[in-house]
């Protein structure tokens, strides 16, 4: 719905539940996060669920909105089913990402954003575009058996022959943990909205959850940021294992790439450029790429 009449349907001093009226999460979720931030300023914590929603975009974007308010931000999204539960042969969960952002003083903020599946779904499309092989344990075949060898990215009709696995790939490698994290997202960002969850009522249903934690409600902000700097530097200065140059923390690679992109620009695959040109032409929008 391009013009959703979203509304708060239940509210307390620290929480709210929103009917998104089929609005894109990338549009409605920032509004929900602003509500969460306002509540966190008042009572220390703000949490907002969004039902009857659509695609969220980058989960960490919404979590990072809390950073400038000296808050920790959280975002989760319950997505349509594309991931098998452990021991399952039918997709029951979405990729169900979890994002957490925490500010620091001098170091780039800690920003974690990851699917609870082995990989995000778009990684398969990227692999296909680049001609890269898929890693063992990313996908299961139509019987639900994990594919534990390198394979080419499926194309065309072959795409339906494979399904994403939960983080961990197999029970022996910890897939029950990825399965559990995905289930938690379905509950907090789906069931808790009262509307449904990724698999119900079905595509293209999404549910979202955003939260803001006011650092000042727990400890002194300056103390927290100094400790975050200390913690981040501790992790970064960890002795690297053989064959590796350094240890990274969540948010560091993105901060480093952002600095380069702001100078050199953002590289786009020709397929993406053509899609942008086609969609701009379809809607008579000027295309700048």
C-alpha positions as CSV (number, residue, x, y, z in Angstrom):
1,X,0.0,0.0,0.0
2,X,1.8,3.1,-1.2
3,X,-0.3,5.4,1.1
4,X,-1.0,3.3,4.2
5,X,-3.3,4.6,6.9
6,X,-1.2,3.0,9.6
7,X,-2.4,3.5,13.2
8,X,-1.5,2.5,16.7
9,X,-4.0,-0.1,17.9
10,X,-2.7,-0.7,21.4
11,X,-0.4,1.4,23.6
12,X,1.2,1.7,27.0
13,X,3.9,4.2,28.3
14,X,6.7,1.9,27.0
15,X,5.0,-0.1,24.2
16,X,2.8,0.2,21.1
17,X,1.4,-2.1,18.5
18,X,0.8,-0.7,15.0
19,X,-1.4,-1.9,12.1
20,X,0.8,-1.0,9.1
21,X,-2.1,-1.2,6.6
22,X,0.1,-3.2,4.2
23,X,2.6,-0.3,4.2
24,X,6.3,-1.0,3.4
25,X,8.3,-1.5,6.5
26,X,11.1,0.6,5.1
27,X,8.6,3.6,5.4
28,X,6.6,2.7,8.5
29,X,9.3,1.2,10.7
30,X,11.3,4.5,11.0
31,X,8.1,6.1,12.3
32,X,7.7,3.2,14.7
33,X,11.3,3.6,15.9
34,X,10.7,7.3,16.5
35,X,7.8,6.3,18.7
36,X,10.0,3.8,20.5
37,X,12.7,6.5,21.0
38,X,10.1,9.0,22.4
39,X,8.9,6.4,24.9
40,X,12.5,5.5,25.9
41,X,13.2,9.1,26.7
42,X,10.2,9.0,29.0
43,X,10.4,5.6,30.7
44,X,13.8,4.2,29.7
45,X,12.7,1.6,27.1
46,X,10.4,1.8,24.1
47,X,9.2,-1.2,22.1
48,X,6.9,-1.2,19.1
49,X,5.5,-4.1,17.0
50,X,4.1,-3.7,13.5
51,X,1.6,-6.1,12.0
52,X,0.0,-6.3,8.6
53,X,3.3,-5.0,7.2
54,X,5.5,-5.5,4.1
55,X,9.3,-5.6,3.4
56,X,11.5,-3.8,5.9
57,X,14.6,-3.3,3.9
58,X,17.9,-3.2,5.9
59,X,17.1,-4.0,9.5
60,X,20.2,-2.2,10.9
61,X,19.0,1.0,9.4
62,X,16.1,1.1,11.8
63,X,18.2,0.0,14.7
64,X,20.8,2.7,14.0
65,X,18.2,5.5,14.3
66,X,18.5,5.1,18.1
67,X,22.3,5.9,18.1
68,X,22.0,9.7,17.8
69,X,19.8,9.7,20.9
70,X,22.4,7.8,23.0
71,X,20.3,4.7,22.9
72,X,20.7,1.1,21.8
73,X,18.5,0.2,18.9
74,X,17.0,-3.2,18.1
75,X,15.1,-4.4,15.0
76,X,13.7,-7.7,14.0
77,X,11.5,-8.8,11.1
78,X,9.3,-11.9,10.7
79,X,9.5,-12.8,7.0
80,X,7.5,-15.1,4.6
81,X,8.7,-18.7,4.8
82,X,11.9,-19.6,2.9
83,X,13.9,-21.5,5.6
84,X,13.6,-25.0,6.9
85,X,13.3,-25.8,10.6
86,X,15.9,-28.3,11.8
87,X,14.9,-31.8,10.6
88,X,12.2,-30.3,8.4
89,X,11.6,-30.6,4.7
90,X,9.2,-27.6,4.3
91,X,10.0,-23.9,4.8
92,X,8.3,-22.6,7.9
93,X,10.4,-19.6,8.9
94,X,11.7,-16.5,7.1
95,X,15.3,-15.4,7.0
96,X,14.1,-13.4,10.1
97,X,17.1,-11.0,10.6
98,X,18.1,-9.5,13.9
99,X,19.8,-6.1,14.1
100,X,21.3,-4.4,17.2
101,X,23.2,-1.0,17.2
102,X,25.1,0.4,20.2
103,X,26.9,3.7,20.2
104,X,30.5,4.3,21.2
105,X,32.6,7.5,21.7
106,X,35.5,7.5,19.2
107,X,35.1,4.1,17.6
108,X,32.5,3.4,15.0
109,X,29.3,2.1,16.6
110,X,28.7,-1.6,17.1
111,X,26.1,-2.6,14.4
112,X,25.1,-6.2,14.1
113,X,22.7,-7.2,11.4
114,X,22.3,-10.9,10.3
115,X,19.7,-13.3,9.0
116,X,18.9,-16.3,11.2
117,X,19.3,-18.5,8.1
118,X,22.7,-19.6,6.9
119,X,22.8,-16.6,4.5
120,X,20.5,-13.9,3.5
121,X,18.3,-14.7,0.5
122,X,19.9,-12.0,-1.6
123,X,23.3,-13.6,-1.3
124,X,22.0,-16.3,-3.7
125,X,21.2,-13.7,-6.3
126,X,24.6,-12.0,-5.8
127,X,26.3,-15.4,-6.3
128,X,24.4,-16.0,-9.5
129,X,25.3,-12.5,-10.9
130,X,29.0,-13.0,-10.0
131,X,29.2,-16.6,-11.1
132,X,30.4,-17.6,-7.6
133,X,29.8,-21.1,-6.1
134,X,27.6,-21.5,-3.1
135,X,29.2,-22.8,0.1
136,X,28.4,-26.2,1.6
137,X,25.5,-26.0,4.0
138,X,23.8,-23.0,2.6
139,X,20.9,-24.9,1.0
140,X,18.9,-28.1,1.4
141,X,17.5,-30.2,-1.5
142,X,13.8,-30.8,-2.1
143,X,13.8,-33.7,0.5
144,X,15.2,-31.4,3.2
145,X,18.7,-32.9,3.1
146,X,21.5,-30.3,3.6
147,X,23.8,-30.0,0.5
148,X,27.2,-30.2,2.1
149,X,29.2,-29.7,-1.1
150,X,30.0,-26.6,-3.2
151,X,27.4,-26.0,-5.8
152,X,26.5,-23.5,-8.5
153,X,23.8,-21.0,-7.7
154,X,20.5,-22.4,-8.9
155,X,18.9,-20.6,-11.9
156,X,15.4,-20.6,-13.3
157,X,13.2,-23.6,-12.5
158,X,16.1,-25.1,-10.4
159,X,15.6,-22.4,-7.8
160,X,12.5,-24.1,-6.5
161,X,14.5,-27.3,-5.9
162,X,16.4,-25.8,-3.0
163,X,15.5,-24.2,0.3
164,X,17.6,-22.1,2.8
165,X,18.8,-23.8,5.9
166,X,18.8,-22.3,9.4
167,X,22.1,-20.9,10.7
168,X,24.3,-23.9,11.6
169,X,23.1,-26.0,8.6
170,X,22.9,-29.3,10.4
171,X,21.9,-30.3,14.0
172,X,25.5,-31.5,14.6
173,X,26.8,-28.0,13.6
174,X,24.2,-26.1,15.6
175,X,21.2,-25.5,13.3
176,X,18.9,-25.8,16.3
177,X,20.4,-22.5,17.4
178,X,19.6,-20.7,14.1
179,X,16.2,-22.4,14.1
180,X,15.6,-21.1,17.7
181,X,16.7,-17.5,16.8
182,X,14.4,-17.5,13.8
183,X,11.5,-18.8,16.0
184,X,12.2,-16.0,18.5
185,X,11.9,-13.4,15.7
186,X,8.6,-15.0,14.5
187,X,7.2,-14.7,18.1
188,X,8.4,-11.2,18.9
189,X,7.9,-9.6,15.4
190,X,5.0,-11.8,14.3
191,X,2.8,-13.5,16.9
192,X,3.1,-10.6,19.3
193,X,1.5,-8.2,16.8
194,X,-1.7,-10.3,17.0
195,X,-1.9,-10.4,13.2
196,X,0.2,-13.5,12.3
197,X,3.7,-14.5,11.5
198,X,5.8,-15.1,8.4
199,X,4.0,-18.2,7.3
200,X,0.5,-17.0,8.2
201,X,-1.5,-15.6,6.6
202,X,1.1,-16.1,3.9
203,X,3.0,-14.1,1.3
204,X,3.6,-11.2,1.3
205,X,3.0,-10.9,5.1
206,X,5.7,-9.4,7.3
207,X,5.8,-8.4,10.9
208,X,8.3,-6.1,12.6
209,X,9.7,-5.3,16.0
210,X,11.7,-2.2,16.9
211,X,13.0,-1.2,20.3
212,X,15.1,1.6,21.9
213,X,17.0,1.3,25.2
214,X,18.0,4.6,26.8
215,X,21.5,4.1,28.1
216,X,20.9,6.8,30.7
217,X,18.2,4.7,32.2
218,X,20.9,2.0,33.1
219,X,24.2,3.8,33.4
220,X,26.0,7.1,32.7
221,X,26.2,7.7,28.9
222,X,29.8,8.9,29.0
223,X,30.8,5.8,31.0
224,X,29.0,3.5,28.6
225,X,30.6,5.1,25.5
226,X,34.1,4.9,27.1
227,X,33.5,1.3,28.0
228,X,32.3,0.6,24.5
229,X,35.4,2.1,23.0
230,X,37.5,-0.1,25.3
231,X,35.5,-3.2,24.5
232,X,35.7,-2.6,20.7
233,X,39.4,-2.0,20.8
234,X,39.9,-5.1,22.9
235,X,38.1,-7.2,20.3
236,X,40.0,-5.5,17.4
237,X,43.4,-6.1,19.0
238,X,42.8,-9.8,19.5
239,X,45.7,-11.9,18.2
240,X,44.6,-13.2,14.8
241,X,44.6,-16.9,13.9
242,X,47.1,-18.2,11.3
243,X,46.1,-17.0,7.8
244,X,44.1,-14.0,9.0
245,X,45.3,-10.4,9.3
246,X,43.0,-9.1,12.0
247,X,39.8,-9.6,14.1
248,X,36.8,-7.6,13.1
249,X,33.7,-6.4,15.1
250,X,30.2,-6.0,13.8
251,X,29.9,-2.6,12.0
252,X,33.6,-2.2,11.3
253,X,33.7,-3.5,7.7
254,X,30.7,-1.4,6.8
255,X,32.2,1.8,8.4
256,X,35.4,1.2,6.5
257,X,33.6,0.6,3.2
258,X,31.4,3.6,3.7
259,X,34.5,5.8,4.0
260,X,35.7,4.5,0.6
261,X,32.3,4.7,-1.1
262,X,31.8,8.3,-0.1
263,X,35.0,9.1,-2.1
264,X,34.8,6.6,-5.0
265,X,31.1,6.0,-5.3
266,X,29.0,2.9,-5.1
267,X,29.7,0.1,-7.7
268,X,26.5,-1.4,-9.2
269,X,26.2,-4.7,-11.2
270,X,24.9,-4.1,-14.8
271,X,21.8,-6.2,-14.0
272,X,20.9,-3.8,-11.1
273,X,21.5,-0.7,-13.3
274,X,19.2,-2.1,-16.0
275,X,16.5,-2.9,-13.4
276,X,16.7,0.7,-12.1
277,X,16.5,2.1,-15.7
278,X,13.5,-0.2,-16.5
279,X,11.5,0.7,-13.3
280,X,12.2,4.4,-13.8
281,X,11.0,4.2,-17.4
282,X,7.9,2.3,-16.3
283,X,6.9,5.0,-13.8
284,X,8.3,8.0,-15.9
285,X,10.9,8.9,-13.2
286,X,14.2,10.4,-14.3
287,X,17.0,7.9,-14.0
288,X,20.4,9.1,-12.9
289,X,22.3,5.9,-13.5
